[in-house]
Amino acid sequence: MLRPEALPSQWRPLNMSDSLSENRRGFLRHAATAFAAMELATIPSAVAQSSEQATRVAPRIKPGTNTSFGALRQIDAGLLNVGYAEAGPASGPPVILLQGWPYDIYSYVDVAPLLASAGYRVIVPYLRGFGTTRFLSSETFRNGQQSTVALDIIALMDALKIEKAILAGFEWGGRTADIIAVLWPERCKALVSVSGYLIPSPASNKTPLPPKAELQWWYQFYFATERGRAGYDKYRREFAKLIWQIASPKWNFDDATFDRSAASFENPDHVSIVIHNYRWRIGLAEGEPKYDAFEKRLAEFPVITVPTITLEGDSNGAPQGDPSSYAKKFSGKYAHRIVRGGIGHNLPQEAPQAFAQAVIDVDSF
């Protein structure tokens, strides 16, 4: 259980001494444990982390408290020069936080300092086609297929000399973290994935869904057309804002919050990467043959063996699977949490304390 002296200083009772009664000690322990679980509902209980394991509690934070990462860094890694934010001690256990679409690294602007304060080395990279990340060669095919994005992160880990890290993400980032956990489990210490098991294959996407379900993927069909490509290129900000509003219907983000992320869509490769990603997913665009072996493996929908916590917001307006449909895809220690309070698709930015706590907790699985 949490010891009172293990709590952050701002949560410790005044005049604490060794003469505290057992009743008071018990009260403090239970209060700390309850605080750590606030806003979280964890299922199934058989695999949930017990209070005996909980040793750290992420501080409460109001979403939007932080508005900047400070100076970004750049490093050559694989096919890219990657832009990334870094926080926390260089010697700390590494955590890599992976963004979604149409979002960017600012989804983690409140999460990163929480994890840094807990002693982690936090890396938050722009994916290919976003922010300050650039291709090293103009000749490189602007490929958005899923395995290439995962390979980008492996190359980044190599460039930063990170052998193994906790990987955490949502949307494209959750998929990328899932893929690394499958293909390179030796590089993934543990996993936090919003909306669970996100690995698709073009073959599986050929099966039609009922009309109501297909409607949720309207932008995928829009992107399949040249009109959609031109429309997205012309109206990137308007398009992204609409997705934010649909996917997080109860998130009252302001213009400044949106504008900080929307700036990353001005990347010169952004449209090419996004369009190829969605066309590849439904079998309308070819990938590169050199990645065929990876995609063949992923098309088998292999189980994830590393310790995992999956998360879902209680007001996610984006397409999502029922947690029971993917629970068996995680064969290691596993827990699922519903994050309550009107939390939508951009879970780390809408509920940073809950996301950071999941990273801290999965580290002790």
Summary of the structure (lengths in Angstrom):
residues: 365
radius of gyration: 20.5
end to end distance: 14.4
largest distance: 73.5
contacts: 1222
relative contact order: 0.16
helix: 43%
strand: 15%
